[in-house]
Amino acid sequence: MSYEETARGPVALRDKARRLLADAERLDGAVYAAIANTPTPALDRALGRLTRAADHSKLSLAAAGVLAVAGKETGRRAAARGLASLAVTSVIVNAGLKLAARRRRPDPGGHSVPETRRVPMPISRSFPSGHSAAAFAFATGVGEVSPGAAIPLRALAAIVAYSRVHTGVHYPGDVIAGALMGVSLAELTSRAILRGHP
């Protein structure tokens, strides 16, 4: 095999990766557009209110307060684990991954997202979704201590993640990646906590 053929291998692999990424972005945009063009008047205001309530992890902070007050010792430990997971995830996603990925936010007007759904467009980058990552990180952290308490929190995290697409501020791929990162980072955070406090 000549040097030219060997060198062409990595170039061909990069070209294939670029084509796959372009296909994934087109698919992501198509799903975003399909959601934007599906009339859901009964959901629009409710999901708009929910997504704004999730700003700055307010829903997770409120849930942590309820767990800490009503859940006795286990609830306090679950709340603490959830908040630690949320904090680590938020720093890594918002101060690291978003800056590295630099994906632009979608254009709600260009995709005909109804005005009644829209919320103010954040100034941060689109990938990954910080709301999704934080909500899933909190739910996963809580679940490491109190699996039962995590069930409604995971359901809430899924609805928050969807609300980000519904209101036009994220592509579906952003929220899926955010959810996966939130779960993964919460599990790593829990392992680090357990190593520090056997």
Steps between C-alpha positions, in 0.01 A plus 500: 500500500643838397535802729231675298253214554583491874451876532173481310353264764474763778378760248226266379404426861476874579289557187266218599471641855417844358230352276349306792502814716334700221231231468444501877465881500248485214299238688520708819372804311219299340375373839521856641297628202242221537445589866481871412237435232279273712217705656478438876315800646413321826869428568660823382445721804551219752835397352607863474431549871679175585812584303522843666451339842799278424728801437795503742390152622219651707291181476790284620575739786136490608498119482819488707331714765198270513724191524711654775199601709268205442742217437683486832863382487465314171327798342776734614769270360307461173457878468869557570605238242262645244625855555866390483428322171316803368784736594773289340294448186411868465863608520622240251216555252468879516861602556658226290297301249281783370807715434679214324205390283393852399178383333264784416148512637216415263305775325140472630372748243664317211336175614160661569498431875169664612540825690289362787767234565809712490705598801796743500790350308800437729830658397701184570579240233251227419694175552450334741184613678594625846139472625482133397843419641426665835154345538622149420811543716288600798256210450785250457685628806185473710443150363840383622368544856122478462388311186131554573536878523684504167207358299291820489818710469607306190154547349521873575851514346367338180218756476741787565729366227212477251381849597831642377428370149128586514573863588753526218826556689667161436526232237400147608863385481598769751258372763581132440871571537431715808298223663770238434771732632295582809453133584865413433642792696266432793617139515865613495427757771335235718798267460737780597290579808494133604879472457544806721254375765506118504 
